[in-house]
Amino acid sequence: MTHPTVILGAGLTGLSCAYHLDGERIVIEREAEVGGTARSSSHGGFTFDCTGHWLHLSDKKIRSLVEELLPGELLTINRRSEVHLGGMRTPYPFQANTYGRDPHLIAQCVLGFFEAREAAVRGEHQPPKSFEEYIRQKMGNGIAEHFMIPYNRKLWTIPPNQMAHEWCGRFVPIPTPEEVVLGAVMPDANGTLGYNASFLYPKSGGIGRLPRALELKLDVNVRLHNSAVVVDWEKRTVGLSDGTTVGYRSLVSTLPITDLVGMLRSPPGLIVAAAGLLHAASVTYWDVGVAGTNPPGSAHWIYFPESEIPFYRAGSASAVLSTLAPSGHRSYYVEVSHRRGTLCPVSTAEIIAGMRAVGLLGANEEPVVLRRTLIECAYVIMDAAYGASRATVLDWLGKHGIVSVGRYGAWTYDSMEGAMIQGRDAAQRVRELRNG
């Protein structure tokens, strides 16, 4: 059977595409429920998301849609996030909140920031060739070496000097001179710096309520427990794991673009080679439930740049909303990044020891819930080969009626709002293909 549009994946991008698209279409989803990495689950009375998923909405139409999907159910939360470095915590972002740290560190960060600015005024900066050069030019050597380089090395799994910088935009806040100085002499002077200074979150049920509500708005059924196995781009058919084959006029894929290329029947060697140059990091994370409530004012999430701490970030959903844990309890998620296709180098015992070392767990506290989960494709690695290889694959797919979108389909770094925008844009692209 041939359908005008087949959508692979029922995460926020796929659901948004189906919502914004009219006419006959089907959605194929591998898992037992919709949502992708924006799902929530309940264990022992705790509600866990797939690590931290906080809504940051700036697009008016997407915000209106989200409010329509969850009427009166969204809380506005002011961010409490911190950086753990040298045995102490200061507010995030580090680059504008060095107050209280070692005076030599503060001097290196502040003076380095102004030295970088003066070098720019003198015309000494060439266009940055890497993420590291971008950081050093924008923030100076002190901020780069004390936080930005070691933290991003842990997150992305490669050194920042091997990464492109064009993706940074709003995701890497650049402080003003005033913010750097005030953040060095006053406590929490810049708590609202960055795109995520506040966020929205459902009153109950976790972030998974959003994709479930979006699914209910669709006039099509999502075919769960089913996945694409092979895509015949010449015949325009998709072979599914249930043994059936569906035809399409337009195919929208939110799968990792490398996985999609791997499903293509007899793809050109150029495309296979380009996809082989695209890399990603996996994230293994632990959901941890503990008896005892969060201390007052606990951070919603904390960054850990130091290599001796085994995780790069830890957060607490119960610090955001206490009802996400049973009465008298608290919850955490703890994240470790590693190259896709490799085993996580950190054991559960090391995670627990690390949590104790940084004060998230007391010496005698033991988790009442402890779950380990792998996000196989979590972060796209934007290295030197990224831009040209990505463009080669996306251009070829587009010429053959395949719209590859979403954080992994478009092979980019994006937010939940961005995923929904990409789904909306994909629907428009499909309409253009229909009329083309």
N, C-alpha and C positions, 0 to 999 in steps of 0.2 A: 504494500500500500504506500502511495506517495502522499506526503503532507507538504503543504507550502513551506512550513518552518519546523525544524527539529532543534530543540534546545538541549544541550548536554550540560547537566549540572543544575541543581536546585538550591544553590547558595543564594545570597542576596542579589548577585548579578543576574543569574538565570531567572529568578523569580521576578525581578524588576523588568527584565526584558519581556517575559510572558505577560506581565501586567500592562505594560505600555504598548503591547502589540495586539492588533485585532486579527481576526481571521483564524483559520485553522492552524493549530500548532500543538505540539506535544512536548513535554518536558521529561527527560530521562534522568533519574537520580539513583546512584549506586547504594546510598545508605537507606536506613529504615525510616528516616524522617528528613524533612527539608532543613536548610540552614547552613550547611557546610561548616565552616569554622565559627559561625555565629550561632551555634546550637548551645543549649544548656542541658544539664542533667542533674538528677537528684540522687544523693547517696547518703544514707544515714541521717536524713533530715537536713543535710546541707544542699544548697543549690550552687553548682559550679558551672561557669562558662569555660570555653576553650581558651584559657588564659584571659587576660583583661580585654574586654570588649566594651568600650565606652563610646557613646554616640556624640560626634561633633558635627553639627549641622549648620552650614552656611548657605546652601542652595535653597531658595525660598520654596520651590516646588517640591523638592524632596522633603523638606521640613513639614510642609503642609500634608504630604502623603503620610509621613510617619505619625503625625498628630491625628490624622484621620484613622489610621490603623490602630492606634493605641490611645483613644480619646480619654483625656483626664488621667492617664496612667503613667505619665512621664515626670520624673523628678529632675530638677536642675541641681547639679552637684558642683560645688567649687572644689577644684583639684587640690589634693594634698599629696604631693610627691616629693621625694627626697633623693639625695645622692649619699651613699655610704662610702666614705673614703678615709683612710687613716684612722679607723676606729670611731669616727664620729659621723653624724648626719647633718647635712644642711639642705635647705630647700632646693628643688629643681627649678630652673635649669642651672647647672653648675656655673656656666659662663657669666651669670649675673647674680650669683649668690655665694660669694666666697667668705662673707663675714663669719668670724669665729674660728677660722682655720689658722694654721701656722702662719705667722707673719711673713716668713720667707716665701711660702706658697702664694699668699695674697699678692706680694710684691711682684713675683714672677708673672702672675696672671694679669695684673693690672698694667704693669709696665710693658709686658709683651703685647697686650692689646693695643696700647698707644704706639708702640714701636711699629706694629704692623700697619696702623693707620698712617703714620708718618711716611713709611716706605711707599705706601700707595700714592700719597700726595706727591712724593718725589718721582713718581713714575717708575719705580723699581720693580713692580710686579708685572710679570708676564701672565697671560691668560692661564689659569690653573689647569694642569694636566691630570690631576687626580683629586680625590676627595681630601687627602691629607694636605695637598697644596692649598686647596680651597679653605680648609679649616685654618691653616697657619696664616693665610692672607687676611681672612675675615676676623679672626679672633686672637691671633698671636700664638707664639710658641708655648707660653705657660699654660694656657687653657688647653691647647692641643695636647701637650705631653702629660698633663696631670689627669685629664678626663677624656677628651674627645677621641684621641687615638686608642688608648687602651679599651675604653668601653666599646667603641665601634668594632675593634678587632674581635672582641668576645661575641658581639652580636652577629656580625656578618661572616665570621670565620676566616676572613682574609684581611691582610693589612690594608688600612685606608689608602696607602700609596699605590695599591693595585686596583682601586675602585674609581669609577667615574664620579663626577660631582653634580651633574645636571639634574639629578632627581631631588636634590635637597629641598629647595623651595621652602614651603611652610613647615616642613618636618624638622628642620634644623634652625631654630631661632637664633638670629644674629642680634646681640644686644647693642644698644646705643652707648656712646661714651658715658652719658649720665647714668644709665643702668649699671654699667660696670663699676663706676665709682660708688654709687649709692649702695650697690650690692656688696661692696667691700667694707663699708663703714657702718651699715645699718642692717639689723636682722630682718630677714624676709622682706627686703625692699622691693623685690620683683617677682612676687608670687603669681602674678597674672601674665607673665611673659610666655608667649608661645600660643599655638593654635588650640591647645587642649587645656587652657586655663579653667574651663568649666565644661561640663558634659551632661548629657541626658541619659537617664537609665530608667527602665520600667520599675514600678513600685513593687512588683512581685514577679516571681517566675523566671528571673534572669533575662539576658538579652535574647534568648531563644524565642521569646514571645513575639519579637518583631518578624522574623521570617515565617513563623506559624500564622500570624495575622495576615501577612501578605499572601500566603498560600490560600487562605480562605476567601480572598478577594478575586481569585482567578476563576475564569469560566472554563478552565480545562483541568483535567486530572493530571497529577504528577505520577508518573510510573516509577514507584519506589522499588528498591531491591533489584535494580536493573542498571546495566552500564554498557557503554559502547565498547566493542571488542575490535572491530575493524571498520575503517571508513574508506569506501571506494569513491575517491574524489572524481573519477571519470564518469562512473555510472550514477553518482550522487545517491549512494545508499549507505546506511549504517547498519552493520551487523551487531546485534545486542547479545548480552550474556544469557538471555532466556531462549536463545536459539532463533529468534525472529529477525527479520530484516525490514527496515523501514526506508523508504525513499524520501528525498527532500528536494525542494527547490533552493532553499537557503538553510544553511547549517550554522547555528550559533553555538560556539563551544566556550565553556568557562573552565574547561580542564586545563591543567598545566600544559603550556604550548608544546613542551618537549614530549609529554605523554601523547598529545594529539598527533604529533608527527610520527611517533612510534606506532600509531594505529593505522596510518595511511597505507593503503595498498599500492605498492610500487611507486613511492614518491621519488622525485628527481634527486640524484645524488647531491646536488648543490644544497637542497633544502635539508637533507639528512645531515650534511656536514655543518651547516649553519646551526641547526638545532643542537648538534653535539658540542657547540661552543657556549651554550647557555647553561648556567649553573645555578643551583639554589641551595639554601641551608634548610635543614630540618630543625624542628624544635621538639625536644622531649620535655614534658612538663609534669609536675607532680601536683595533684590536688591534695591538700592537707587539712584535715579537720582536727581541732584541738579543744579540749575542755578549758574553759576560762575565756572571758571576753577580751576584746581588744582594749588596750589601755586608751584613755581619753586622748583624742587628737592623733591617733595612729595614722600613719601614711596610707594612702590608697595603693601606692606602688613605690618601689625603691629601686634605684639603679646601683649596680655593683661593678665598678670598672676594674677592680684589682684582680689579678690572676689567681691569687690564693683563695678567693671565694669561688666556689665551683659554678655558681649560677650568675647570669648577667642581670637578671631582674626578678623581683618577687613582689607580689601584690596581695591584697586582702580584700575580697569582695565584701566580707562582713564589716570591714572598716567603712565601706561606702554605705552599706545598708545592712543593719544588724539582723534583719529577718532572713537573710540568706544563710544564716547558720541557726541551729537550734538554740533555744534560750540557754544562756550561760556558756556558750561556745563561740569560737571564732574560726575563720578559714583563711587559707593562703593558697596561692598558686606560685610555683617556683619554676623558672625557665632556664633551660640549657640549650644552646645552639650548637649544631655540628653539621658538617657537610652532608648534603643529601646522599644517601647510599652508604653512609658509614654508621657504625654503631655509636650510640651515645657514650662518651668516655667517662661519664659520672654515674656512680652507683647510688641506689637509694640511701644506703648508709652514709655516703658522703654528703648527700643533700641534707639529711637530718643533722649531721655534724655541722654543716655549714650554717644551717638555720640557728643552731645553738650558738655558734661563734658570733653571729651578728645580732643576737638577741631576739630573734623571732620565736624561738622555743626556749623555755627554761631548762635547766640542767636535768630536772626530774620529770619534765613533761614528755609524754608519749602521744603520738597521734591516735585519735579514735577512728579516723578515716585517712587512708593513704592510698592514692591511686596514681599510677604512672601511665601517661598517654603520649603517643607519638603523632605529631603533625608532620607528615613526610615532606611536604613541600610548603614551607612556611615563609621564607624570605628569598626573593629573587636577588641573586648576587650581580651587582652592576659593575662588572670588571671591564677591562680594556676591550674585550671582544663583544661586550653586551650590545652596544648600540647598533652596529652594522649587522650583527647576526640576527638580532630581534627584528630589525626592519626587513631583512631578506625573507624571513619566514612569514611575517605578517603580510607583507605585500603579495607573496605568492598565494597564500591562503585566500586573501581577499579577491584575487583574480579568478579564483575557482569556487566562488560562492560560499566561502567559509568565513564567518565573522568570529574571530577569536578575541574574547573580551574578558574583563575582570582582572583581579590582581594577578592571577596566574595565567589566564588566557591571553591577556595583553602583556604578560611578563613584566610587571611593574610593581611599584610600591604604592599602596593606596589604602584608604580607610573604608569603613562601612558605608559612609555616605558616597565616597567615590565609587564603590562597587555598584550602588544603586544608580548613580549617574551613568556609569558605563552601560548598565543594563538598558537604561532609557535611550542612550545614544545608539546602542545596538539595534533596538527596535526601529529607530529612524533609518538606520542603514539598511535593514531588511526591507523596509518600505521602499527605499530608493532602488534596491535590487529588483523588487517586484515590478516597479514602474519603468525600470531601465530598458 
